[in-house]
């Protein structure tokens, strides 16, 4: 048996595979909740320092996310979050309506009092974040509400597909909070919860589809021909749970 590697403080270093999964989980979570923004360049050194690792696993994870279309490589060799064109955005959200609508309806057929209670609590956290203008709280609670509902569909096929969509459009969600004409109010979530309590799967699907469609409409209203882009390229420093 070989000795475990140690760092400069004599503490055991995590296994390489664990480090890779740690970095991947962080990046996936950040993309899905919108903590990374359209056009933002990924800094190997900064990410590695923040995660307490070397640049190598970060580079491997970024390459994996480029292959998954969640990130893109520029001509200069750097990696950044894509700026979605109006056409790409519309396509992604149309597919979201189909897949997430189906997952929501299936979940409604498996509804339990515990699920309704959990979703109600998450939505209360979202409403509190909206009132406090807590952007990351809004983004995180919104993603948690959707995924908690979809996971109740118990579909090993739908969830990976839905996650791949969120990796691609997630960074645009930050911008959706900055559109004065269409402020967040979680009204569709209230309708979804009511439909779950009434045992109406079709109404649950309708609520999810309307939620997705409304967000898409808001984003398209501020999208330029080159895609969605914020006036600041690097974005704010957003800390999130992963």
C-alpha positions as CSV (number, residue, x, y, z in Angstrom):
1,X,0.0,0.0,0.0
2,X,1.4,3.4,-0.9
3,X,1.2,6.4,1.3
4,X,-1.3,9.1,0.5
5,X,0.1,12.3,-1.0
6,X,0.2,15.3,1.3
7,X,0.2,19.0,0.8
8,X,2.6,21.5,2.4
9,X,0.8,21.3,5.7
10,X,1.1,17.6,5.9
11,X,-2.6,17.1,5.2
12,X,-3.7,14.3,2.8
13,X,-4.4,15.6,-0.7
14,X,-7.8,14.5,-2.2
15,X,-7.6,11.8,-4.9
16,X,-7.3,13.2,-8.5
17,X,-10.7,11.8,-9.4
18,X,-12.3,13.5,-6.4
19,X,-10.7,16.9,-7.4
20,X,-12.0,16.5,-10.9
21,X,-15.5,15.8,-9.7
22,X,-15.3,18.7,-7.2
23,X,-14.4,21.1,-10.0
24,X,-17.0,19.7,-12.4
25,X,-19.7,20.0,-9.8
26,X,-18.7,23.6,-9.1
27,X,-18.7,24.6,-12.8
28,X,-22.0,22.8,-13.6
29,X,-23.7,24.4,-10.7
30,X,-22.4,27.8,-11.5
31,X,-23.6,27.6,-15.1
32,X,-27.0,26.2,-14.3
33,X,-27.8,28.9,-11.6
34,X,-26.5,31.7,-13.7
35,X,-23.5,32.6,-11.6
36,X,-21.3,32.6,-14.8
37,X,-22.5,35.2,-17.3
38,X,-22.7,35.4,-21.2
39,X,-19.3,36.4,-22.5
40,X,-17.5,35.8,-19.3
41,X,-14.0,34.4,-19.8
42,X,-13.0,31.5,-17.6
43,X,-9.6,32.2,-15.8
44,X,-7.8,28.9,-15.1
45,X,-5.6,30.5,-12.5
46,X,-8.5,32.2,-10.7
47,X,-10.7,29.2,-10.7
48,X,-7.9,26.9,-9.5
49,X,-7.1,29.3,-6.7
50,X,-10.7,29.6,-5.6
51,X,-11.1,25.8,-5.6
52,X,-7.8,25.1,-4.0
53,X,-6.5,23.0,-6.8
54,X,-4.0,23.1,-9.7
55,X,-5.0,24.4,-13.1
56,X,-4.9,20.9,-14.6
57,X,-8.2,19.6,-13.4
58,X,-9.8,22.9,-14.1
59,X,-8.5,22.8,-17.7
60,X,-9.9,19.2,-18.1
61,X,-13.3,20.2,-16.8
62,X,-13.4,23.3,-19.1
63,X,-12.6,21.1,-22.1
64,X,-15.4,18.7,-21.1
65,X,-17.9,21.6,-20.9
66,X,-16.7,22.9,-24.3
67,X,-17.5,19.5,-25.7
68,X,-20.9,19.7,-24.1
69,X,-21.6,23.1,-25.7
70,X,-21.9,24.7,-22.3
71,X,-18.7,26.8,-22.9
72,X,-16.9,27.8,-26.1
73,X,-13.2,28.2,-27.0
74,X,-12.3,31.5,-28.6
75,X,-9.8,32.0,-31.5
76,X,-7.2,33.1,-29.0
77,X,-7.5,29.8,-27.1
78,X,-9.4,31.1,-24.0
79,X,-12.6,29.6,-22.8
80,X,-15.8,31.6,-22.2
81,X,-19.5,31.4,-21.6
82,X,-21.3,31.7,-25.0
83,X,-23.5,34.6,-25.9
84,X,-26.6,33.0,-27.2
85,X,-28.1,34.4,-30.4
86,X,-31.9,35.0,-30.4
87,X,-32.3,32.0,-32.7
88,X,-30.3,29.7,-30.3
89,X,-32.1,31.1,-27.3
90,X,-35.5,30.5,-28.9
91,X,-34.5,26.9,-29.9
92,X,-33.3,26.1,-26.4
93,X,-36.4,27.4,-24.7
94,X,-38.7,25.6,-27.2
95,X,-37.0,22.3,-26.3
96,X,-37.2,23.3,-22.6
97,X,-41.0,23.6,-23.0
98,X,-41.3,20.0,-24.3
99,X,-38.9,18.3,-22.0
100,X,-39.6,20.2,-18.8
101,X,-43.3,20.2,-19.5
102,X,-43.2,16.5,-19.8
103,X,-41.1,16.1,-16.6
104,X,-43.5,18.4,-14.7
105,X,-46.6,16.5,-15.7
106,X,-45.0,13.1,-14.8
107,X,-43.9,14.5,-11.5
108,X,-47.5,15.6,-10.8
109,X,-48.6,12.1,-11.2
110,X,-46.1,11.1,-8.5
111,X,-46.9,14.0,-6.2
112,X,-46.8,13.5,-2.4
113,X,-47.5,15.9,0.5
114,X,-43.7,15.9,1.2
115,X,-43.0,17.1,-2.3
116,X,-45.6,19.9,-2.1
117,X,-44.2,20.9,1.3
118,X,-40.6,21.0,0.0
119,X,-41.5,23.0,-3.1
120,X,-43.6,25.4,-1.0
121,X,-40.6,26.1,1.2
122,X,-38.2,26.6,-1.8
123,X,-40.7,29.0,-3.3
124,X,-40.9,30.9,-0.1
125,X,-37.2,31.3,-0.2
126,X,-37.4,32.5,-3.7
127,X,-40.0,35.1,-2.8
128,X,-37.8,36.3,0.1
129,X,-34.9,36.6,-2.3
130,X,-37.0,38.6,-4.7
131,X,-38.1,41.0,-2.0
132,X,-34.5,41.5,-0.8
133,X,-33.2,41.9,-4.4
134,X,-30.9,39.0,-3.7
135,X,-29.9,38.0,-7.2
136,X,-28.0,34.8,-6.4
137,X,-30.7,33.8,-4.0
138,X,-33.3,34.2,-6.7
139,X,-31.3,32.2,-9.3
140,X,-30.4,29.4,-6.8
141,X,-33.9,29.0,-5.4
142,X,-35.5,29.1,-8.9
143,X,-33.2,26.4,-10.2
144,X,-33.8,24.3,-7.0
145,X,-37.6,24.6,-7.4
146,X,-37.5,23.4,-11.0
147,X,-35.1,20.5,-10.4
148,X,-36.9,19.3,-7.3
149,X,-40.1,19.1,-9.3
150,X,-38.5,17.4,-12.3
151,X,-36.7,14.8,-10.2
152,X,-40.0,13.7,-8.9
153,X,-40.7,12.5,-12.4
154,X,-38.2,9.7,-11.6
155,X,-36.9,9.6,-15.2
156,X,-33.3,8.7,-15.8
157,X,-33.8,9.8,-19.4
158,X,-35.3,13.3,-18.9
159,X,-33.1,14.6,-16.2
160,X,-29.7,14.4,-18.1
161,X,-31.4,16.1,-21.1
162,X,-32.8,18.9,-18.9
163,X,-29.5,19.4,-17.2
164,X,-27.8,19.8,-20.6
165,X,-30.2,22.5,-21.5
166,X,-29.7,24.4,-18.2
167,X,-26.0,24.3,-18.7
168,X,-26.5,26.1,-22.0
169,X,-29.1,28.7,-21.1
170,X,-28.4,29.1,-17.4
171,X,-26.0,32.0,-17.7
172,X,-28.8,34.1,-19.4
173,X,-30.9,33.9,-16.2
174,X,-28.9,36.6,-14.5
175,X,-30.0,39.0,-17.2
176,X,-33.7,38.0,-16.8
177,X,-33.6,39.6,-13.4
178,X,-32.5,42.9,-14.8
179,X,-35.4,43.5,-17.2
180,X,-37.6,46.2,-15.6
181,X,-40.6,45.5,-17.9
182,X,-40.9,41.9,-16.8
183,X,-39.9,41.7,-13.1
184,X,-39.7,38.3,-11.4
185,X,-42.7,37.5,-9.1
186,X,-42.9,33.7,-9.1
187,X,-46.6,33.8,-10.0
188,X,-46.2,30.7,-12.2
189,X,-44.7,28.8,-9.3
190,X,-47.8,29.6,-7.3
191,X,-50.0,28.3,-10.1
192,X,-47.9,25.1,-10.3
193,X,-48.2,24.5,-6.6
194,X,-51.9,25.0,-6.7
195,X,-52.2,22.5,-9.6
196,X,-50.1,20.0,-7.7
197,X,-52.3,20.3,-4.6
198,X,-55.4,19.9,-6.8
199,X,-54.0,16.8,-8.5
200,X,-54.0,18.4,-12.0
201,X,-50.9,17.2,-14.0
202,X,-52.0,19.0,-17.2
203,X,-52.2,22.3,-15.3
204,X,-48.8,21.7,-13.8
205,X,-47.4,21.3,-17.3
206,X,-49.2,24.4,-18.4
207,X,-47.7,26.4,-15.5
208,X,-44.1,25.3,-16.3
209,X,-44.5,26.0,-20.0
210,X,-45.9,29.5,-19.3
211,X,-43.0,30.1,-16.9
212,X,-40.4,29.1,-19.5
213,X,-42.2,31.0,-22.3
214,X,-42.4,34.2,-20.2
215,X,-38.7,34.1,-19.4
216,X,-37.8,33.5,-23.0
217,X,-39.9,36.5,-24.1
218,X,-38.2,38.7,-21.6
219,X,-34.7,37.6,-22.7
220,X,-35.5,38.1,-26.4
221,X,-36.7,41.6,-25.7
222,X,-33.2,42.6,-24.7
223,X,-31.1,40.3,-27.0
224,X,-29.1,42.0,-29.7
225,X,-28.2,40.3,-33.1
226,X,-24.9,39.1,-31.5
227,X,-26.7,37.5,-28.6
228,X,-27.3,38.3,-25.0
229,X,-24.5,40.3,-23.4
230,X,-24.2,42.2,-20.1
231,X,-22.4,45.6,-20.0
232,X,-19.7,44.1,-17.8
233,X,-17.7,41.2,-19.3
234,X,-16.4,39.4,-16.2
235,X,-19.6,39.6,-14.2
236,X,-20.0,39.9,-10.4
237,X,-18.3,37.7,-7.9
238,X,-21.2,35.3,-7.1
239,X,-20.7,32.7,-4.3
240,X,-23.1,29.7,-4.5
241,X,-23.6,26.4,-2.9
242,X,-22.7,23.3,-4.9
